[in-house]
């Protein structure tokens, strides 16, 4: 008696369902992680802009004091 298995439908088994559920959870976790990383990168860019603004402000004050002292010594 040989059985032919060509006409049978595939069935879902518990280990395959658990694996699929785990893959979905892992995918959701990676998506959440990517969103958090994008938010952190945005915050870092904003902080970097503020840092450069502060640096240029300090340089501007130093140059203004240098020019002022030159004008006092020349005049």
mmJSON file of the N, C-alpha and C atoms, coordinates in Angstrom:
{"data_MODEL":{"atom_site":{
"group_PDB":["ATOM","ATOM","ATOM","ATOM","ATOM","ATOM","ATOM","ATOM","ATOM","ATOM","ATOM","ATOM","ATOM","ATOM","ATOM","ATOM","ATOM","ATOM","ATOM","ATOM","ATOM","ATOM","ATOM","ATOM","ATOM","ATOM","ATOM","ATOM","ATOM","ATOM","ATOM","ATOM","ATOM","ATOM","ATOM","ATOM","ATOM","ATOM","ATOM","ATOM","ATOM","ATOM","ATOM","ATOM","ATOM","ATOM","ATOM","ATOM","ATOM","ATOM","ATOM","ATOM","ATOM","ATOM","ATOM","ATOM","ATOM","ATOM","ATOM","ATOM","ATOM","ATOM","ATOM","ATOM","ATOM","ATOM","ATOM","ATOM","ATOM","ATOM","ATOM","ATOM","ATOM","ATOM","ATOM","ATOM","ATOM","ATOM","ATOM","ATOM","ATOM","ATOM","ATOM","ATOM","ATOM","ATOM","ATOM","ATOM","ATOM","ATOM","ATOM","ATOM","ATOM","ATOM","ATOM","ATOM","ATOM","ATOM","ATOM","ATOM","ATOM","ATOM","ATOM","ATOM","ATOM","ATOM","ATOM","ATOM","ATOM","ATOM","ATOM","ATOM","ATOM","ATOM","ATOM","ATOM","ATOM","ATOM","ATOM","ATOM","ATOM","ATOM","ATOM","ATOM","ATOM","ATOM","ATOM","ATOM","ATOM","ATOM","ATOM","ATOM","ATOM","ATOM","ATOM","ATOM","ATOM","ATOM","ATOM","ATOM","ATOM","ATOM","ATOM","ATOM","ATOM","ATOM","ATOM","ATOM","ATOM","ATOM","ATOM","ATOM","ATOM","ATOM","ATOM","ATOM","ATOM","ATOM","ATOM","ATOM","ATOM","ATOM","ATOM","ATOM","ATOM","ATOM","ATOM","ATOM","ATOM","ATOM","ATOM","ATOM","ATOM","ATOM","ATOM","ATOM","ATOM","ATOM","ATOM","ATOM","ATOM","ATOM","ATOM","ATOM","ATOM","ATOM","ATOM","ATOM","ATOM","ATOM","ATOM","ATOM","ATOM","ATOM","ATOM","ATOM","ATOM","ATOM","ATOM","ATOM","ATOM","ATOM","ATOM","ATOM","ATOM","ATOM","ATOM","ATOM","ATOM","ATOM","ATOM","ATOM","ATOM","ATOM","ATOM","ATOM","ATOM","ATOM","ATOM","ATOM","ATOM","ATOM","ATOM","ATOM","ATOM"],
"id":[1,2,3,4,5,6,7,8,9,10,11,12,13,14,15,16,17,18,19,20,21,22,23,24,25,26,27,28,29,30,31,32,33,34,35,36,37,38,39,40,41,42,43,44,45,46,47,48,49,50,51,52,53,54,55,56,57,58,59,60,61,62,63,64,65,66,67,68,69,70,71,72,73,74,75,76,77,78,79,80,81,82,83,84,85,86,87,88,89,90,91,92,93,94,95,96,97,98,99,100,101,102,103,104,105,106,107,108,109,110,111,112,113,114,115,116,117,118,119,120,121,122,123,124,125,126,127,128,129,130,131,132,133,134,135,136,137,138,139,140,141,142,143,144,145,146,147,148,149,150,151,152,153,154,155,156,157,158,159,160,161,162,163,164,165,166,167,168,169,170,171,172,173,174,175,176,177,178,179,180,181,182,183,184,185,186,187,188,189,190,191,192,193,194,195,196,197,198,199,200,201,202,203,204,205,206,207,208,209,210,211,212,213,214,215,216,217,218,219,220,221,222,223,224,225],
"type_symbol":["N","C","C","N","C","C","N","C","C","N","C","C","N","C","C","N","C","C","N","C","C","N","C","C","N","C","C","N","C","C","N","C","C","N","C","C","N","C","C","N","C","C","N","C","C","N","C","C","N","C","C","N","C","C","N","C","C","N","C","C","N","C","C","N","C","C","N","C","C","N","C","C","N","C","C","N","C","C","N","C","C","N","C","C","N","C","C","N","C","C","N","C","C","N","C","C","N","C","C","N","C","C","N","C","C","N","C","C","N","C","C","N","C","C","N","C","C","N","C","C","N","C","C","N","C","C","N","C","C","N","C","C","N","C","C","N","C","C","N","C","C","N","C","C","N","C","C","N","C","C","N","C","C","N","C","C","N","C","C","N","C","C","N","C","C","N","C","C","N","C","C","N","C","C","N","C","C","N","C","C","N","C","C","N","C","C","N","C","C","N","C","C","N","C","C","N","C","C","N","C","C","N","C","C","N","C","C","N","C","C","N","C","C","N","C","C","N","C","C","N","C","C","N","C","C"],
"label_atom_id":["N","CA","C","N","CA","C","N","CA","C","N","CA","C","N","CA","C","N","CA","C","N","CA","C","N","CA","C","N","CA","C","N","CA","C","N","CA","C","N","CA","C","N","CA","C","N","CA","C","N","CA","C","N","CA","C","N","CA","C","N","CA","C","N","CA","C","N","CA","C","N","CA","C","N","CA","C","N","CA","C","N","CA","C","N","CA","C","N","CA","C","N","CA","C","N","CA","C","N","CA","C","N","CA","C","N","CA","C","N","CA","C","N","CA","C","N","CA","C","N","CA","C","N","CA","C","N","CA","C","N","CA","C","N","CA","C","N","CA","C","N","CA","C","N","CA","C","N","CA","C","N","CA","C","N","CA","C","N","CA","C","N","CA","C","N","CA","C","N","CA","C","N","CA","C","N","CA","C","N","CA","C","N","CA","C","N","CA","C","N","CA","C","N","CA","C","N","CA","C","N","CA","C","N","CA","C","N","CA","C","N","CA","C","N","CA","C","N","CA","C","N","CA","C","N","CA","C","N","CA","C","N","CA","C","N","CA","C","N","CA","C","N","CA","C","N","CA","C","N","CA","C","N","CA","C","N","CA","C","N","CA","C"],
"label_alt_id":[null,null,null,null,null,null,null,null,null,null,null,null,null,null,null,null,null,null,null,null,null,null,null,null,null,null,null,null,null,null,null,null,null,null,null,null,null,null,null,null,null,null,null,null,null,null,null,null,null,null,null,null,null,null,null,null,null,null,null,null,null,null,null,null,null,null,null,null,null,null,null,null,null,null,null,null,null,null,null,null,null,null,null,null,null,null,null,null,null,null,null,null,null,null,null,null,null,null,null,null,null,null,null,null,null,null,null,null,null,null,null,null,null,null,null,null,null,null,null,null,null,null,null,null,null,null,null,null,null,null,null,null,null,null,null,null,null,null,null,null,null,null,null,null,null,null,null,null,null,null,null,null,null,null,null,null,null,null,null,null,null,null,null,null,null,null,null,null,null,null,null,null,null,null,null,null,null,null,null,null,null,null,null,null,null,null,null,null,null,null,null,null,null,null,null,null,null,null,null,null,null,null,null,null,null,null,null,null,null,null,null,null,null,null,null,null,null,null,null,null,null,null,null,null,null],
"label_comp_id":["UNK","UNK","UNK","UNK","UNK","UNK","UNK","UNK","UNK","UNK","UNK","UNK","UNK","UNK","UNK","UNK","UNK","UNK","UNK","UNK","UNK","UNK","UNK","UNK","UNK","UNK","UNK","UNK","UNK","UNK","UNK","UNK","UNK","UNK","UNK","UNK","UNK","UNK","UNK","UNK","UNK","UNK","UNK","UNK","UNK","UNK","UNK","UNK","UNK","UNK","UNK","UNK","UNK","UNK","UNK","UNK","UNK","UNK","UNK","UNK","UNK","UNK","UNK","UNK","UNK","UNK","UNK","UNK","UNK","UNK","UNK","UNK","UNK","UNK","UNK","UNK","UNK","UNK","UNK","UNK","UNK","UNK","UNK","UNK","UNK","UNK","UNK","UNK","UNK","UNK","UNK","UNK","UNK","UNK","UNK","UNK","UNK","UNK","UNK","UNK","UNK","UNK","UNK","UNK","UNK","UNK","UNK","UNK","UNK","UNK","UNK","UNK","UNK","UNK","UNK","UNK","UNK","UNK","UNK","UNK","UNK","UNK","UNK","UNK","UNK","UNK","UNK","UNK","UNK","UNK","UNK","UNK","UNK","UNK","UNK","UNK","UNK","UNK","UNK","UNK","UNK","UNK","UNK","UNK","UNK","UNK","UNK","UNK","UNK","UNK","UNK","UNK","UNK","UNK","UNK","UNK","UNK","UNK","UNK","UNK","UNK","UNK","UNK","UNK","UNK","UNK","UNK","UNK","UNK","UNK","UNK","UNK","UNK","UNK","UNK","UNK","UNK","UNK","UNK","UNK","UNK","UNK","UNK","UNK","UNK","UNK","UNK","UNK","UNK","UNK","UNK","UNK","UNK","UNK","UNK","UNK","UNK","UNK","UNK","UNK","UNK","UNK","UNK","UNK","UNK","UNK","UNK","UNK","UNK","UNK","UNK","UNK","UNK","UNK","UNK","UNK","UNK","UNK","UNK","UNK","UNK","UNK","UNK","UNK","UNK"],
"label_asym_id":["A","A","A","A","A","A","A","A","A","A","A","A","A","A","A","A","A","A","A","A","A","A","A","A","A","A","A","A","A","A","A","A","A","A","A","A","A","A","A","A","A","A","A","A","A","A","A","A","A","A","A","A","A","A","A","A","A","A","A","A","A","A","A","A","A","A","A","A","A","A","A","A","A","A","A","A","A","A","A","A","A","A","A","A","A","A","A","A","A","A","A","A","A","A","A","A","A","A","A","A","A","A","A","A","A","A","A","A","A","A","A","A","A","A","A","A","A","A","A","A","A","A","A","A","A","A","A","A","A","A","A","A","A","A","A","A","A","A","A","A","A","A","A","A","A","A","A","A","A","A","A","A","A","A","A","A","A","A","A","A","A","A","A","A","A","A","A","A","A","A","A","A","A","A","A","A","A","A","A","A","A","A","A","A","A","A","A","A","A","A","A","A","A","A","A","A","A","A","A","A","A","A","A","A","A","A","A","A","A","A","A","A","A","A","A","A","A","A","A","A","A","A","A","A","A"],
"label_entity_id":["1","1","1","1","1","1","1","1","1","1","1","1","1","1","1","1","1","1","1","1","1","1","1","1","1","1","1","1","1","1","1","1","1","1","1","1","1","1","1","1","1","1","1","1","1","1","1","1","1","1","1","1","1","1","1","1","1","1","1","1","1","1","1","1","1","1","1","1","1","1","1","1","1","1","1","1","1","1","1","1","1","1","1","1","1","1","1","1","1","1","1","1","1","1","1","1","1","1","1","1","1","1","1","1","1","1","1","1","1","1","1","1","1","1","1","1","1","1","1","1","1","1","1","1","1","1","1","1","1","1","1","1","1","1","1","1","1","1","1","1","1","1","1","1","1","1","1","1","1","1","1","1","1","1","1","1","1","1","1","1","1","1","1","1","1","1","1","1","1","1","1","1","1","1","1","1","1","1","1","1","1","1","1","1","1","1","1","1","1","1","1","1","1","1","1","1","1","1","1","1","1","1","1","1","1","1","1","1","1","1","1","1","1","1","1","1","1","1","1","1","1","1","1","1","1"],
"label_seq_id":[1,1,1,2,2,2,3,3,3,4,4,4,5,5,5,6,6,6,7,7,7,8,8,8,9,9,9,10,10,10,11,11,11,12,12,12,13,13,13,14,14,14,15,15,15,16,16,16,17,17,17,18,18,18,19,19,19,20,20,20,21,21,21,22,22,22,23,23,23,24,24,24,25,25,25,26,26,26,27,27,27,28,28,28,29,29,29,30,30,30,31,31,31,32,32,32,33,33,33,34,34,34,35,35,35,36,36,36,37,37,37,38,38,38,39,39,39,40,40,40,41,41,41,42,42,42,43,43,43,44,44,44,45,45,45,46,46,46,47,47,47,48,48,48,49,49,49,50,50,50,51,51,51,52,52,52,53,53,53,54,54,54,55,55,55,56,56,56,57,57,57,58,58,58,59,59,59,60,60,60,61,61,61,62,62,62,63,63,63,64,64,64,65,65,65,66,66,66,67,67,67,68,68,68,69,69,69,70,70,70,71,71,71,72,72,72,73,73,73,74,74,74,75,75,75],
"pdbx_PDB_ins_code":[null,null,null,null,null,null,null,null,null,null,null,null,null,null,null,null,null,null,null,null,null,null,null,null,null,null,null,null,null,null,null,null,null,null,null,null,null,null,null,null,null,null,null,null,null,null,null,null,null,null,null,null,null,null,null,null,null,null,null,null,null,null,null,null,null,null,null,null,null,null,null,null,null,null,null,null,null,null,null,null,null,null,null,null,null,null,null,null,null,null,null,null,null,null,null,null,null,null,null,null,null,null,null,null,null,null,null,null,null,null,null,null,null,null,null,null,null,null,null,null,null,null,null,null,null,null,null,null,null,null,null,null,null,null,null,null,null,null,null,null,null,null,null,null,null,null,null,null,null,null,null,null,null,null,null,null,null,null,null,null,null,null,null,null,null,null,null,null,null,null,null,null,null,null,null,null,null,null,null,null,null,null,null,null,null,null,null,null,null,null,null,null,null,null,null,null,null,null,null,null,null,null,null,null,null,null,null,null,null,null,null,null,null,null,null,null,null,null,null,null,null,null,null,null,null],
"Cartn_x":[0.835,0.0,0.879,0.945,1.71,0.734,0.98,0.111,0.771,-0.008,0.49,0.112,1.034,0.805,0.657,0.454,0.406,-0.895,-1.941,-3.219,-3.521,-2.605,-2.874,-2.552,-3.307,-3.042,-2.019,-1.256,-0.309,-1.088,-0.594,-1.264,-0.292,-0.846,-0.027,0.24,1.49,1.84,2.278,2.233,2.521,3.929,4.99,6.326,6.427,5.791,5.845,5.095,3.972,3.218,4.002,4.679,5.488,6.636,7.262,8.351,7.851,6.71,6.132,5.79,5.223,4.9,6.174,7.217,8.491,9.073,8.97,9.476,8.705,7.383,6.586,6.984,7.177,7.584,8.958,9.879,11.223,11.156,10.309,10.142,9.605,8.617,8.065,9.12,9.922,10.97,12.014,12.399,13.368,12.798,11.521,10.88,10.876,10.549,10.552,11.967,12.939,14.329,14.778,14.404,14.764,14.123,12.866,12.21,12.937,13.335,14.067,15.41,16.106,17.407,17.245,16.205,15.961,15.692,14.939,14.654,15.93,16.778,18.045,18.935,18.987,19.798,19.299,17.99,17.422,17.809,17.727,18.112,19.599,20.428,21.869,22.147,21.436,21.618,21.239,20.121,19.702,20.739,21.275,22.292,23.552,23.901,25.09,24.924,23.734,23.484,23.617,23.082,23.194,24.648,25.407,26.823,27.583,27.341,28.024,27.6,26.342,25.882,26.602,26.784,27.51,28.97,29.595,31.005,31.152,30.273,30.361,30.077,29.194,28.933,30.153,30.836,32.045,33.137,33.317,34.323,33.982,32.711,32.295,32.6,32.361,32.658,34.154,34.95,36.417,36.904,36.403,36.821,36.364,35.173,34.686,35.559,35.956,36.841,38.21,38.7,39.995,39.93,38.88,38.723,38.566,37.812,37.623,38.947,39.744,41.042,41.98,41.904,42.721,42.294,40.985,40.49,40.87,40.892,41.264,42.756,43.589,45.046,45.418,44.732,45.053,44.554,43.371,42.734,43.219],
"Cartn_y":[-1.18,0.0,1.242,1.891,3.136,4.308,5.275,6.451,7.578,8.206,9.384,10.625,11.486,12.662,13.932,13.831,15.007,15.78,15.195,15.873,16.476,16.333,16.812,18.3,18.966,20.368,20.465,21.54,21.783,22.231,21.868,22.26,23.031,23.887,24.673,23.87,23.818,23.11,24.132,23.741,24.653,25.253,24.487,25.102,26.156,25.897,26.874,28.142,27.998,29.167,29.957,29.268,29.962,30.714,30.102,30.749,31.992,31.863,33.001,34.14,33.8,34.823,35.493,34.697,35.258,36.203,35.838,36.699,38.008,37.954,39.182,40.073,39.485,40.26,40.882,40.112,40.636,41.783,41.644,42.705,43.974,43.833,45.001,45.654,44.838,45.385,46.14,45.603,46.298,47.592,47.596,48.825,49.887,49.494,50.438,50.948,50.065,50.464,51.456,51.214,52.129,53.498,53.522,54.808,55.561,54.849,55.496,56.037,55.252,55.708,56.948,56.989,58.17,59.392,59.194,60.303,60.778,59.845,60.212,60.966,60.509,61.199,62.619,62.808,64.146,65.036,64.489,65.263,65.613,64.691,64.958,66.061,66.043,67.098,68.46,68.513,69.776,70.25,69.319,69.685,70.183,69.551,69.965,71.389,71.709,73.073,74.078,73.737,74.639,74.806,73.72,73.791,74.726,74.572,75.444,76.902,77.134,78.504,79.09,78.283,78.736,79.027,78.15,78.353,79.642,79.86,81.083,82.318,82.201,83.318,83.68,82.668,82.916,83.523,82.994,83.545,84.989,85.273,86.648,87.596,87.163,88.014,88.254,87.215,87.37,88.324,88.179,89.089,90.515,90.682,92.03,92.683,91.916,92.477,92.813,91.98,92.251,93.521,93.682,94.892,96.111,95.976,97.094,97.511,96.537,96.896,97.524,97.098,97.734,99.166,99.422,100.771,101.693,101.162,101.968,102.314,101.345,101.576,102.49,102.396,103.224,104.637,104.799,106.116,106.83],
"Cartn_z":[0.0,0.0,0.0,-1.044,-1.111,-1.189,-0.356,-0.326,-1.118,-1.91,-2.625,-1.821,-1.617,-0.779,-1.609,-2.85,-3.698,-3.556,-3.159,-3.081,-1.729,-0.761,0.591,0.717,1.589,1.882,3.011,2.983,4.075,5.299,6.454,7.69,8.565,9.401,10.309,11.569,11.946,13.173,14.225,15.461,16.567,16.499,16.232,16.171,15.063,13.931,12.838,13.222,13.904,14.34,15.378,16.287,17.285,16.625,15.631,14.917,14.178,13.548,12.829,13.794,14.943,15.947,16.455,16.675,17.134,16.08,14.813,13.738,13.69,13.899,13.908,15.076,16.254,17.429,17.195,16.656,16.379,15.368,14.361,13.369,14.016,14.885,15.585,16.473,17.134,18.002,17.19,16.029,15.184,14.635,14.272,13.798,14.894,16.114,17.231,17.5,17.42,17.627,16.559,15.313,14.229,14.437,14.888,15.155,16.265,17.318,18.415,17.943,17.107,16.591,15.72,14.9,14.067,14.943,16.02,16.937,17.619,18.04,18.677,17.693,16.441,15.434,15.219,15.202,15.052,16.23,17.439,18.619,18.602,18.128,18.045,17.03,15.9,14.899,15.466,16.217,16.83,17.838,18.635,19.618,18.923,17.811,17.076,16.536,16.04,15.551,16.681,17.852,19.0,19.428,19.372,19.745,18.809,17.487,16.533,16.712,17.022,17.272,18.48,19.521,20.705,20.378,19.606,19.226,18.429,17.454,16.654,17.507,18.484,19.385,20.207,20.747,21.541,20.675,19.477,18.557,18.215,18.017,17.72,18.864,20.096,21.259,21.379,21.183,21.263,20.188,18.966,17.889,18.157,18.689,19.0,20.059,21.091,22.115,21.543,20.616,19.994,19.161,18.4,17.583,18.482,19.546,20.469,21.109,21.519,22.123,21.099,19.846,18.795,18.572,18.582,18.356,19.515,20.735,21.888,21.814,21.434,21.365,20.205,19.096,17.924,18.14,18.7,18.832,19.974],
"occupancy":[1.0,1.0,1.0,1.0,1.0,1.0,1.0,1.0,1.0,1.0,1.0,1.0,1.0,1.0,1.0,1.0,1.0,1.0,1.0,1.0,1.0,1.0,1.0,1.0,1.0,1.0,1.0,1.0,1.0,1.0,1.0,1.0,1.0,1.0,1.0,1.0,1.0,1.0,1.0,1.0,1.0,1.0,1.0,1.0,1.0,1.0,1.0,1.0,1.0,1.0,1.0,1.0,1.0,1.0,1.0,1.0,1.0,1.0,1.0,1.0,1.0,1.0,1.0,1.0,1.0,1.0,1.0,1.0,1.0,1.0,1.0,1.0,1.0,1.0,1.0,1.0,1.0,1.0,1.0,1.0,1.0,1.0,1.0,1.0,1.0,1.0,1.0,1.0,1.0,1.0,1.0,1.0,1.0,1.0,1.0,1.0,1.0,1.0,1.0,1.0,1.0,1.0,1.0,1.0,1.0,1.0,1.0,1.0,1.0,1.0,1.0,1.0,1.0,1.0,1.0,1.0,1.0,1.0,1.0,1.0,1.0,1.0,1.0,1.0,1.0,1.0,1.0,1.0,1.0,1.0,1.0,1.0,1.0,1.0,1.0,1.0,1.0,1.0,1.0,1.0,1.0,1.0,1.0,1.0,1.0,1.0,1.0,1.0,1.0,1.0,1.0,1.0,1.0,1.0,1.0,1.0,1.0,1.0,1.0,1.0,1.0,1.0,1.0,1.0,1.0,1.0,1.0,1.0,1.0,1.0,1.0,1.0,1.0,1.0,1.0,1.0,1.0,1.0,1.0,1.0,1.0,1.0,1.0,1.0,1.0,1.0,1.0,1.0,1.0,1.0,1.0,1.0,1.0,1.0,1.0,1.0,1.0,1.0,1.0,1.0,1.0,1.0,1.0,1.0,1.0,1.0,1.0,1.0,1.0,1.0,1.0,1.0,1.0,1.0,1.0,1.0,1.0,1.0,1.0,1.0,1.0,1.0,1.0,1.0,1.0],
"B_iso_or_equiv":[0.0,0.0,0.0,0.0,0.0,0.0,0.0,0.0,0.0,0.0,0.0,0.0,0.0,0.0,0.0,0.0,0.0,0.0,0.0,0.0,0.0,0.0,0.0,0.0,0.0,0.0,0.0,0.0,0.0,0.0,0.0,0.0,0.0,0.0,0.0,0.0,0.0,0.0,0.0,0.0,0.0,0.0,0.0,0.0,0.0,0.0,0.0,0.0,0.0,0.0,0.0,0.0,0.0,0.0,0.0,0.0,0.0,0.0,0.0,0.0,0.0,0.0,0.0,0.0,0.0,0.0,0.0,0.0,0.0,0.0,0.0,0.0,0.0,0.0,0.0,0.0,0.0,0.0,0.0,0.0,0.0,0.0,0.0,0.0,0.0,0.0,0.0,0.0,0.0,0.0,0.0,0.0,0.0,0.0,0.0,0.0,0.0,0.0,0.0,0.0,0.0,0.0,0.0,0.0,0.0,0.0,0.0,0.0,0.0,0.0,0.0,0.0,0.0,0.0,0.0,0.0,0.0,0.0,0.0,0.0,0.0,0.0,0.0,0.0,0.0,0.0,0.0,0.0,0.0,0.0,0.0,0.0,0.0,0.0,0.0,0.0,0.0,0.0,0.0,0.0,0.0,0.0,0.0,0.0,0.0,0.0,0.0,0.0,0.0,0.0,0.0,0.0,0.0,0.0,0.0,0.0,0.0,0.0,0.0,0.0,0.0,0.0,0.0,0.0,0.0,0.0,0.0,0.0,0.0,0.0,0.0,0.0,0.0,0.0,0.0,0.0,0.0,0.0,0.0,0.0,0.0,0.0,0.0,0.0,0.0,0.0,0.0,0.0,0.0,0.0,0.0,0.0,0.0,0.0,0.0,0.0,0.0,0.0,0.0,0.0,0.0,0.0,0.0,0.0,0.0,0.0,0.0,0.0,0.0,0.0,0.0,0.0,0.0,0.0,0.0,0.0,0.0,0.0,0.0,0.0,0.0,0.0,0.0,0.0,0.0],
"pdbx_formal_charge":[null,null,null,null,null,null,null,null,null,null,null,null,null,null,null,null,null,null,null,null,null,null,null,null,null,null,null,null,null,null,null,null,null,null,null,null,null,null,null,null,null,null,null,null,null,null,null,null,null,null,null,null,null,null,null,null,null,null,null,null,null,null,null,null,null,null,null,null,null,null,null,null,null,null,null,null,null,null,null,null,null,null,null,null,null,null,null,null,null,null,null,null,null,null,null,null,null,null,null,null,null,null,null,null,null,null,null,null,null,null,null,null,null,null,null,null,null,null,null,null,null,null,null,null,null,null,null,null,null,null,null,null,null,null,null,null,null,null,null,null,null,null,null,null,null,null,null,null,null,null,null,null,null,null,null,null,null,null,null,null,null,null,null,null,null,null,null,null,null,null,null,null,null,null,null,null,null,null,null,null,null,null,null,null,null,null,null,null,null,null,null,null,null,null,null,null,null,null,null,null,null,null,null,null,null,null,null,null,null,null,null,null,null,null,null,null,null,null,null,null,null,null,null,null,null],
"auth_seq_id":[1,1,1,2,2,2,3,3,3,4,4,4,5,5,5,6,6,6,7,7,7,8,8,8,9,9,9,10,10,10,11,11,11,12,12,12,13,13,13,14,14,14,15,15,15,16,16,16,17,17,17,18,18,18,19,19,19,20,20,20,21,21,21,22,22,22,23,23,23,24,24,24,25,25,25,26,26,26,27,27,27,28,28,28,29,29,29,30,30,30,31,31,31,32,32,32,33,33,33,34,34,34,35,35,35,36,36,36,37,37,37,38,38,38,39,39,39,40,40,40,41,41,41,42,42,42,43,43,43,44,44,44,45,45,45,46,46,46,47,47,47,48,48,48,49,49,49,50,50,50,51,51,51,52,52,52,53,53,53,54,54,54,55,55,55,56,56,56,57,57,57,58,58,58,59,59,59,60,60,60,61,61,61,62,62,62,63,63,63,64,64,64,65,65,65,66,66,66,67,67,67,68,68,68,69,69,69,70,70,70,71,71,71,72,72,72,73,73,73,74,74,74,75,75,75],
"auth_comp_id":["UNK","UNK","UNK","UNK","UNK","UNK","UNK","UNK","UNK","UNK","UNK","UNK","UNK","UNK","UNK","UNK","UNK","UNK","UNK","UNK","UNK","UNK","UNK","UNK","UNK","UNK","UNK","UNK","UNK","UNK","UNK","UNK","UNK","UNK","UNK","UNK","UNK","UNK","UNK","UNK","UNK","UNK","UNK","UNK","UNK","UNK","UNK","UNK","UNK","UNK","UNK","UNK","UNK","UNK","UNK","UNK","UNK","UNK","UNK","UNK","UNK","UNK","UNK","UNK","UNK","UNK","UNK","UNK","UNK","UNK","UNK","UNK","UNK","UNK","UNK","UNK","UNK","UNK","UNK","UNK","UNK","UNK","UNK","UNK","UNK","UNK","UNK","UNK","UNK","UNK","UNK","UNK","UNK","UNK","UNK","UNK","UNK","UNK","UNK","UNK","UNK","UNK","UNK","UNK","UNK","UNK","UNK","UNK","UNK","UNK","UNK","UNK","UNK","UNK","UNK","UNK","UNK","UNK","UNK","UNK","UNK","UNK","UNK","UNK","UNK","UNK","UNK","UNK","UNK","UNK","UNK","UNK","UNK","UNK","UNK","UNK","UNK","UNK","UNK","UNK","UNK","UNK","UNK","UNK","UNK","UNK","UNK","UNK","UNK","UNK","UNK","UNK","UNK","UNK","UNK","UNK","UNK","UNK","UNK","UNK","UNK","UNK","UNK","UNK","UNK","UNK","UNK","UNK","UNK","UNK","UNK","UNK","UNK","UNK","UNK","UNK","UNK","UNK","UNK","UNK","UNK","UNK","UNK","UNK","UNK","UNK","UNK","UNK","UNK","UNK","UNK","UNK","UNK","UNK","UNK","UNK","UNK","UNK","UNK","UNK","UNK","UNK","UNK","UNK","UNK","UNK","UNK","UNK","UNK","UNK","UNK","UNK","UNK","UNK","UNK","UNK","UNK","UNK","UNK","UNK","UNK","UNK","UNK","UNK","UNK"],
"auth_asym_id":["A","A","A","A","A","A","A","A","A","A","A","A","A","A","A","A","A","A","A","A","A","A","A","A","A","A","A","A","A","A","A","A","A","A","A","A","A","A","A","A","A","A","A","A","A","A","A","A","A","A","A","A","A","A","A","A","A","A","A","A","A","A","A","A","A","A","A","A","A","A","A","A","A","A","A","A","A","A","A","A","A","A","A","A","A","A","A","A","A","A","A","A","A","A","A","A","A","A","A","A","A","A","A","A","A","A","A","A","A","A","A","A","A","A","A","A","A","A","A","A","A","A","A","A","A","A","A","A","A","A","A","A","A","A","A","A","A","A","A","A","A","A","A","A","A","A","A","A","A","A","A","A","A","A","A","A","A","A","A","A","A","A","A","A","A","A","A","A","A","A","A","A","A","A","A","A","A","A","A","A","A","A","A","A","A","A","A","A","A","A","A","A","A","A","A","A","A","A","A","A","A","A","A","A","A","A","A","A","A","A","A","A","A","A","A","A","A","A","A","A","A","A","A","A","A"],
"auth_atom_id":["N","CA","C","N","CA","C","N","CA","C","N","CA","C","N","CA","C","N","CA","C","N","CA","C","N","CA","C","N","CA","C","N","CA","C","N","CA","C","N","CA","C","N","CA","C","N","CA","C","N","CA","C","N","CA","C","N","CA","C","N","CA","C","N","CA","C","N","CA","C","N","CA","C","N","CA","C","N","CA","C","N","CA","C","N","CA","C","N","CA","C","N","CA","C","N","CA","C","N","CA","C","N","CA","C","N","CA","C","N","CA","C","N","CA","C","N","CA","C","N","CA","C","N","CA","C","N","CA","C","N","CA","C","N","CA","C","N","CA","C","N","CA","C","N","CA","C","N","CA","C","N","CA","C","N","CA","C","N","CA","C","N","CA","C","N","CA","C","N","CA","C","N","CA","C","N","CA","C","N","CA","C","N","CA","C","N","CA","C","N","CA","C","N","CA","C","N","CA","C","N","CA","C","N","CA","C","N","CA","C","N","CA","C","N","CA","C","N","CA","C","N","CA","C","N","CA","C","N","CA","C","N","CA","C","N","CA","C","N","CA","C","N","CA","C","N","CA","C","N","CA","C","N","CA","C","N","CA","C","N","CA","C"],
"pdbx_PDB_model_num":[1,1,1,1,1,1,1,1,1,1,1,1,1,1,1,1,1,1,1,1,1,1,1,1,1,1,1,1,1,1,1,1,1,1,1,1,1,1,1,1,1,1,1,1,1,1,1,1,1,1,1,1,1,1,1,1,1,1,1,1,1,1,1,1,1,1,1,1,1,1,1,1,1,1,1,1,1,1,1,1,1,1,1,1,1,1,1,1,1,1,1,1,1,1,1,1,1,1,1,1,1,1,1,1,1,1,1,1,1,1,1,1,1,1,1,1,1,1,1,1,1,1,1,1,1,1,1,1,1,1,1,1,1,1,1,1,1,1,1,1,1,1,1,1,1,1,1,1,1,1,1,1,1,1,1,1,1,1,1,1,1,1,1,1,1,1,1,1,1,1,1,1,1,1,1,1,1,1,1,1,1,1,1,1,1,1,1,1,1,1,1,1,1,1,1,1,1,1,1,1,1,1,1,1,1,1,1,1,1,1,1,1,1,1,1,1,1,1,1,1,1,1,1,1,1]
}}}
